[in-house]
């Protein structure tokens, strides 16, 4: 404490700087992520760039799109539900249903590029269907499995089918003859992939395993991820395997002999959760109820993306605690693309430390990605199910709207400036601003300003106000994208008058002292402290000063001590500019018209004075706050407030006509007590320095400025006796008197 005290006192001594020019700066991915991007990409190093062209291709009237396939003619095939459907989308964007079954979902598609034959796997309790270019679809293979999750096709026409809930993988010949190829130790074989040698790889749930399965059906665990479920596998041309995995694994079992810890029961995520939804939907359908399954999408647990080198060495390439990765692909430049939920984003992983948010769809989940021959990447989505196209060309123009900045006070705007890491040709980046006095820009703000084109700084033309927002427009020049990596807006807040919020006059006999506490020999007294300062904002919201805010000073509470000769007042005050304040204390008697200065130039929010300096009577205190220490004279503002009415009574009561009359068997004592200002509070007496005993007036209640007291003393022994009486008024002023008499 001895080391802390000097430091704390030094902090308290620092004067507030007052209102100066402030800057609102946005220059990081976290800043830009709060805004609205249209046709621009946000990179995690804080750069805004033109994004690949993003557009909606088709709305196939599906709730979910789980798989997308493309033929040589440029037709696209979408598999989803519910119910289970395959929708063909031609090059013109026209869609038609080419397959529909009684099952709820089409979860996987595989295409024979030579013949155009399409294979579809349905769930639950589904089949593998063959859908020819001409003719009717037919069942190719029935695995007798509950869930059919994924299909891949080798060049010779052999199909591999991943299933659950026994974790089995089947091999199916082109003729439809199928047999069990491999049984995992997992509940679900979730996804499949083939490497350049047509070796089969599988991802599982619930232990997140990546398996390599040889032609002889022998399996080998290539990698066990830290996640629960593998959702996507993808090979690049160099033989690296990219793995997406999601969710948290179940906790390990308790040690033998130990009682298990209490745990909250939570639904299973991913494949197991989907399986439960399938079962419920199937039961409803069997009962004659039209069921539309809402497959649960994991909302917590995060995701990891791994890269496994050809020699088996694994690397965590990208990780997120919030987004859920459903699909992987590559863009024309070879960057890894990640389709996520539950914000429907497509992210490009540039490196383990750099990624770019390329596009955000109107759907909640990007469930599948397919890179077509021309470099276009197609997105299948869920909630709702749609088909989008990304790239390969860049948008010719894109815009970015920042979030709204709250200056907290009415402000004069200065200059706006910006910078870019990517060289920006003249005219390729223009900025605009708008301002208002509500937090919602759509509620009667100013229109967007004229274009600002000088990145070194331009005077903002938007009208003064409390809130401001900026917008950037990026335009491609010579097929190059400009960049924007930082924006700064200068502003000066109007100096607001300080506010004296609450004034509390303390009870008589209490003195107030500043920190530190008074010496130990001083008896502490309880103080009536005003509540913490709050700020009522212009739009109605209440805010409190935040730790570390500009100009904020530590203000320990004042300390009280008992002092019979003192009277004190404490107040609370606030200044929205966080200016240093000085206070003046005035008083005025009830019925008077002029305020008299009691003390000025106070920096503390309390004042103690000698109680005897105010005569008996009723008074008011006025406190005036000034922000003069932090502002030039022409901008100084003041604020004031009045206390409640309080009374001063420094004069004790008077005891008159005290006399003792000796009767035959007793002594009768009588007296009158009077107070010139306040009512009496209590009376008591003592005989021969004995204990004090209470007295009540003849009227019974002690409630007036004058009372008559009468009491008797019995069984007194012979000799001289002394009776002392003591009377208190409402302010604890006391009067004493005595009488002496002889008993024979």
N, C-alpha and C positions, 0 to 999 in steps of 0.2 A: 504493500500500500504506500510505503514511503517513496518508492520509485515512481509509482503511478501518479501520485498527487501533483508533483510539479509539472508533469506532462499534461495532466488534465487542466490544471490552471492555465497553462500556456495556450491550450486549445481555446479555453473560454476567453482568453484575452485577445484572440484574433478578431479584428473588426471585419464585418461583412463588407464584401467588395461593392455591394449595390448592384443596380441594373446596368449591365454592359451588353455589347453585341454578342449574341449567341449564334451558334451554328447547328443546323440539323444536317447531319452527314449520313449518307447511306453508301456503303462500299463493301458489303460482305454478302455472301449467299444468304445468311440468316436475315439480313435486311431486305434483300430483294424477294425472298420467298414469301414475304408478307403481302407483296403486291400482286397485280394481275398481268399475266403475260399473254400476249396475242401474237403468235407468229414469231416469237423470240425464244431463245433457249437460255437457261440460267446455269452457269457453270459454278462449281463450288469454290473456285478461287475468286469469286466475286465479279465475273464478267458476264455481261448480257450480249448475246450474239443473235443474228438471224437464225431461225430454226429451219430444219427441213420442212418442206411444204406438207401440211397436215390437213386432211380433208375426210369427210364421211363419204364412203362409197355406197353403202347399202344399209337399209334398215329391214332385216328379214323377218321381222315380227317374231323374234325369239327372245325368251327371257335370258338365256345363256348361250353363248357361242363357245364351245369347248375345243373345236379343231377347225383348221383351215387347210385346204389342199388346192393346188393349182395344176392345170394340165398344160400341154404344149401350146394350145391355142389361146391361152390367156384367160380361160374361164376359171372361176374360183368356186370352191365347194365349202359350205359351212355346215358343220355338224353341231347340234345343240339340242335344246329343248326349252320348255316341255309343251307338248309331248315330243318324243324323239323324232327329229326331222333332219334331212339333208337338203339344203337350199343351194341351188346353182345360181351364181351371179355372173352374167356374161360381161364382155369387155365394155359394153355400153352402160353397165350398171343395172340392167334389168334382172330381176330375180324370179325364180320359179322353184316350187317344191318338187324334187325328183324322188324323194323317199320319205315315208312316214310309217312308223310302227306303233304297236301298242305299248312299248316300253316308254319310260319317262325321259331318257336322255340318250343322245348319241355322244359318246365321250371320246371317240378316236376315229380318225380316218387314215386310210392308206391308199395310194393311187398307183396303178400300173401305168407308167408314162408311155409305154409303147401302144397299148390298146385303149387306154383311157378308162379302164375298168376301175371302179371305186369300191373300196371295202370299208364298211362301217361297223363299229362295235357299240352295242347298246347296253343299258343298265336300267333297273336291276333285273336279275334273272334273265339276262339278255342273250343275244346271239351275235355272231359275225355274219353280216349280210354282204352279198355280192351284188353290186349295182352296175350293170353293164351300160355302155353308151346307148345301146338300143335294146329294148326288151324290158321285161319286168324284173325287179329285184327278187332275190331268193335267199333263203338261209344257206350259208356256206358251212357253218360249223356251230355246234352248240356245246360249250364247254361244261355245262352244268355248274357254273360258278355264279356266285351272287352278283359280283361286280366286275365289269369289263372296263379296265382303265386305259390301256394304251395298245396301239398296233404299230409295228414297223414291218417293212417289206424288203427282203433281199432281192438283188437283181434277177435271181433265178425264179422269182415268184413266191418263194417261201415266206409265209407270214409268221410273226411271233406275236403272241397275245399275252399281256400282263393282266392278272386278275387278283381279286380279293373275294372272300375273306380268309382264304387258305394260303395266300401268297404264292400262287402257282403261275408258271409261265408255260404256255402251250406252243407247239410248232404245228403249223397248218400248211399242207401242200396246196399247190394251185388247184388241185382237183377237189379240195375240201376235206381231205383226210387229216384229222388232227390227233395229236397225242401229247401227253404230258412230257414236257421237255426238262423242266427244272422246278423243284420246290424249294422256296426260300424258307428260312426260319422265322420269317416275318408274317404279320397279318395280311399285309397288302404289298404286292409288286405294283408300284405306282406308275413308273415311266420306263421307257426303253429307248435305246439308241444303238446304232451300228457304227463301228469305226471304219477306216478305209479298207480294212481286210474283211469286213462284214462280220467281225466278232461282236457278239451281243453283250451289251451292258444294261444293267437294270438298277433303278433306285427304289428304295423300300420305305415302309412305315410300319411300326412306330420307332425304330431305332436309327433311321436315317442312314442306311447302308448304301454304298455304291458297290455293285457286284459285277465282275467279269465272268461270263459263262462261255466256256469253250464249246467247240462243235460236238464234243462227246457228252455235253451236259454237266461237266464238272464246274462248280462255282468257286470263285475266289473273291474275298472282300478286298477291294482295292482301297476303300477308305470308309471310315465311320465318321460321319459328320457330327457336329455338336448339336444338330437340330433333330427334330422328330421325324420330319417327312421330306423326302426328296421330291420336288415338283417338276424339275426339268433337267435334261441331259443334252449336251450339244458339243460336237467335235468341230475343231477348226482344221484348216488345211495342213497345219503342222503336226496334227495328232494330239493336241492338247484337249482335254476333256473339261468342259465347264459344267458345274453342278450348282443348281439352286436348291436350297433346303430351308424349311420354315418351321416355326413353332418350338415350343419347349418340351424337352423329354420329361417323362414321368420321373418323380423322385425315386431314389433307390429304396429298397425295402428296409424296414427297421432292423437293427441288430437283434439276434436271437436273445430272448430273455428280457428285452426292453419293451415296455409298452409303447405303441406307436404314438407319435405326436398328433394332436388334433389337427385335421386338415379340412379346408373348405372343399366341397365337392364341386368340380367344374366340368363342363362338357369336354369330351375329347375333341381335338382339333383335326382339321384336314380330312384325310380319307375316312378315318373312323367316324368322324362327325357327319360326313356326307353319307356314309353307309346307314347311319341311324335315321337320317332324313329320308333316304330312299325307302327304308323299311316302313316308316310311318306312312309315306305316300302310297306305297304299294298296298298296305293294309286298308287305307281309305278307299283306294280304287276297287279292291275286292269287295268292300262293303257297299259298293254302288255310289260312292261319293266321288265327285270330280276333284281330283287332287292336283295341285300345282306345287311341286316341291320347291322350297326356297333353300337351296343348298347352302349350308353355313359357310361363310368365308371367315377364316381366322382373323380376328381383329387385334390380337395381341401376340407377343412373342417374338416378332421381328423375323429377319431372314439373313442368310449368309449366301454369298456366291463364292465358289471355290474354283480354282484351276488346278487340274491334276496333269502333270507333265507326262509325256509318253513313257518315261521310266517309272512312273507312279508317285513322283514327289508332289505332295499337295501344298497349295498356297491359298490362304484366304484372300480373295481378290477384292471383295466388297461386302460390307455388313451394314445393316440398318436395324435399329431397335423398334421401328414403327411400321415401315412398309412391308407388304407381303409379296414375295416374288412368285409369280405363276409361270413365267415363260421366258425363254432366252432366244436371241437371234444375233445376227451381225448386220451392221450397216454396210454400204458400198465401200467405205474406207477400212473395213475390218474391225471396227470398234464393237465391243460387246454391247448389245441392247438388252435391257431388262424390262419386262412388262410387270407392273405392280398393281396392287390395291392397298388401301381401299380409297385411293384418290385417283385411280385410273391414269397413272403416269407412265410414260416411257422414259427410261433413263439410259444414257450412254455412259459406260464405264471407261474413261480415258486411261486411267491408271489406278493402282491401289490407293492413291491419295487424291485423285481428281475424278469427278464425274459431272455429267451435264444433264439437267432436266430438259428433255427435248420437247415434249408435248404432253398435254393433259386432255384426256377425252371427257366426253359428257357422261360416260358410264363409270361405275365405281371400280371395276376390275378389268385389267388387261389380261385375259386368260390365255391367249395364244398369239404367237408371232410367226410370220412366214415371210422369208425374203424371196421375192420372185426373181426371175431371170434378168429383168431390166434394172434391178437395184431397188425397186420399190419394196418397202416392208409393209406387209398387211397385218392389221391388228384385229383379232377377234376379242370382243368384250362381253361383260356380263353386267346385269342390272343397270340398264337394259342391254340385251344382246345386239350388237351392231358390228359392222365391218368398216374399218378406217384404213387409210393409206398414208404412209409416211415417206416423203422424199420421192426419188433421190435428189431432185433439185431443191435449192433453198427458196424460201419465201422471198419475193421481191421487196416486200415491205412488212415490217412488224412493229408493234407498239408495246410499251410497258407502262402501266400506271402504278405509281407507288402507293403505299398505304398512306393514311391521313396522319399528319403531324399535328399534335395539340401543343400550341405554345403556352397554354394555360392562362394567358392573359391577352387582351387586345394588343396586337403587335404591328409595327411598321416593318414591311419586308425590305430587305437590302438587295444583294446581288445573288444570282444563281450561277454556279460554275460546275464543270464536270471534266472528267478525264477518261482515258481509255488506254488499255494495254495494246489493243489491236489498232494499228494505224487506221484512222477514219478519214477518208477523202472528204474534201469540202462539200458541205450540203448533205452528207450521208447520215448525220445525226442532228436532229432538232429537238429542242425541249420546250415544254409549255408548262404553265402553272395555272391553278385556280385556287380561290380562297373563299372562306365563309365563316360563319359564327355558330354553326351546328356541327356535330360530329359526323353527320351523314352528308356526303357531297351532293346527294340528289335532292336535298331540302334547301332550295333557294340559295345556292352558292353562285358565285360569279361564273361567267362563261370561261372556257379555256382562253388563255392569253394569246397574244400574237407569238409567232415562232421566235425562239432564242437560238441563235446560230453560233455565237462566239463562246467557245468553251472556257476561255479565260475569265469570263464573268460578264454578266449582263444585268442591268437593273431590272428587278421584277416589277411588272406593270399591274399585277393583280392587286385589288384594293386591300387596304389594311383589314385585319380581322384576327380571329383567334386560331383558326385552322387553315392549313395549306396542304396542297398535294401537287406533285409534279408528274408529268408524262413525257416519255421519250419515244420518238418515232425514228426507226432505223430503216434505211433504204439501201438496197444493194447497188453498188457502183462497179461496173466492169466485172460483174459476176463475183465480186468480193463482198464479204460481209463486214460492216463496221462493228465496232465494239464499244461498250460503255461499262466502265468499272467503278465509277464513283460520282456522286452528286452531292453538292453542298449548297445549302440555302442559309443566308445570313438574315437575322431579324433582331429587332430591338423591341422589347416588351414595354408597354406603357407603364409609367410609374403609378402604381395604385396607392390610394391613401391607406395607412395602417388602420387596423380595427382593434379597439379595446372591447373585448368581448364580455367579460364578467368581472365585477368588482365586489369583493367580499370584505366587509369590515369585521375584524376579529373581536371576540369578547374582551371585556376589560381585563387588564392584568396580564396580557400576553404581548411579548416583544418578539419581533422577527429578525433573524440574523441570516447572513448569507452563508453559503458553503465555505469552509468546512463546518462541522458541528461546533457548537459552543463548548467551552471547557467543561470537564466532567463535573465540576462542582455546581454548575448551573442545571437546575431541574428542567428537563424538556417539557414542552407544552404541546398539546394537540392543536394543529392548525386546520382551518377550513380552507381547502385548496380548490381553486376553480378547475373545472374539467379540462382534459387535453384540448389543445387548439385544433379545430377542424376548419376546412375551407369549403365553402359552398360555391361550387363552380357555376359558371354562367349558364350551363345547360342543365343544371339541377343536380348533378352528381356531387356527393360529398367525398372529399379526399383528405388524407392526412399527410403531413410531410414525411417523405421517405428517407430512410438512412442513406447518408451519402449525397443527399440532394445539394445542389449548388447553394452556397451561402448558409447552410444549416449549421447551427451551433448547439453544443451540448448545454442544456440548462438544468442542472440538478435542482430539486425542489428546495425551497427555503426551509430553514430550521426555526422552530419556535421554542422560547423559554419563558418561564413564569417570571413576571416583573410587575409588582403591584402598581408601579408608577407609570406603566406604559399603556399605550393604545396603538393598534396597528391596522393596516389595510393591505390586502393582497389582490392582485388583478392578473388576468390573462389577456394577451394581445397577440396579434398576428399581422404579418405583412406579406402579401402575395409575391412581392419581389425579393423576399428574404433580406430586406434591408436591416441594418442596425438601427435600433430605435432608442430615443431618449424620452423620458416621461416627466410631466409636471403634475403635481397634486394640488388641487384647490379644495376649499371647503366653503360651505355657506350654511348659516343657521336657518331653521325653519321660519318662514315669514320674511326673511331678508331677500334682497334683490341682487346684491353684489357678491361675486366670487372672490375669495381672498386666497392668495398664493401661500401654500404651506411649504412646498419644497419643489425645486426644479432641477433639471439636468440629472435625473436619476436614470441609471442604466439597468438597475434591478427592478423586478416587477413587484416591489413591496416597499412600504414605508412605515416606520415606527416613530411616534412622537410622544412627548411628555403629556400624559393625560390631563395634568393640571392646567395646561395652556388653553383648554377649551372650557368655558363655564358650563354649568348645568343647562341642559336643553337638548333639543332635537336638531340633527344636522344631516347634510348630504355631502358626499365626497365626489369630486369630478377628477378623472384622470385624462390627461391629454397626451397622446403619443405623436412623436414627430420622427420622420425618417431623414432628418437633416444630416446625420453623420455619413450617409451613403449617397447623397444627391447634391447637385449644385443648387444654390439658393433659389433660382427661378423654378426649379422642379420639385421643391420640398412640398410634401403633403402631410397633413395632420388628421388625426381621428380622435374621438373622445367618447366617453360614456359616463353615466352617473351611477352611483351606488344606490342601494335601497336606503330608506330612512333609518337612521340609528340614533341612539340617545346617549348622552353623557350625563353622568351623575357622580361627581367627586365629593359631594358633601354628605357626611354621615347624618343619621337622624338625631333628634334632640329628645332627651329624657327629662321630663318635668314632673314636679309635684310628687316626687318619690318620698313616701313616708311609711313608717311602721307604727301601728296602733295596737297596744297590748290589751287583749280582752281577758276575760276571766280564765279561760283554758287555752287560749291560742293567741298568736300574733298575726294581725291582718296587715298585709303589705299592698300598697296601691301606687300606681304611677301612670302617667300619660306619655306616650311616645308620638312624636311628630316628625315628618320629613318634608322639606320644602319643595321637592320635585317629584320623587317617585314613591310608589306605594311601599309599605312595609312588607317584609318577607317572613321574618320569624323573630321570636323573643325567647329568652331563657334566663334562669336565675341560678345562683350558687349561694349556699349558706356556709359561712366560715371556711371558705376556700375548698368546699367539697365539689363533687361532680356537678356539671351543668344539667339542669332539668328544664324541659320545654314548658313554655307558657302559651296560653291561648287568650286572645282578647275577650272582653265581655260579650262581644257580638258573635263569637264562635269562629269566624273565618278571618284570616289575615289578608285583607284585600284593599286597604285604604291607606291614605297618607297619615292618618291619625287614628290611634286606638287607645282605649282605656283598659288597663290591666289590673286585676285584683286577685290575690291568692293568700292562703292562710298557712301558717307554720304551727305545728302542734308538737307537744311533748318535748319542748325545749328545756334544757336544764337551766338552773339559775345562773345568772351571770351575764356578761356582755356578749353580744352576737353581732355579726356583720353580714348583711345581705347585699350581694352584687347582682344587678340586672344588666342584660346585654340585649340590644335590639339591632337587627340588620334590615337594610332596605333592599330593594330588588337588585341593586348592583353590588351587593355584598359590602357596602359601607357599614361599619359597625360603630355603635355608641355604647358606653358603659357608665353606670352610676352606682353609688352605694349608699346605704344608710346603716347606722349603728344604733343599737338599743340595748336596754338592761331588762333582764327577766328576774323578778324577785323570787 
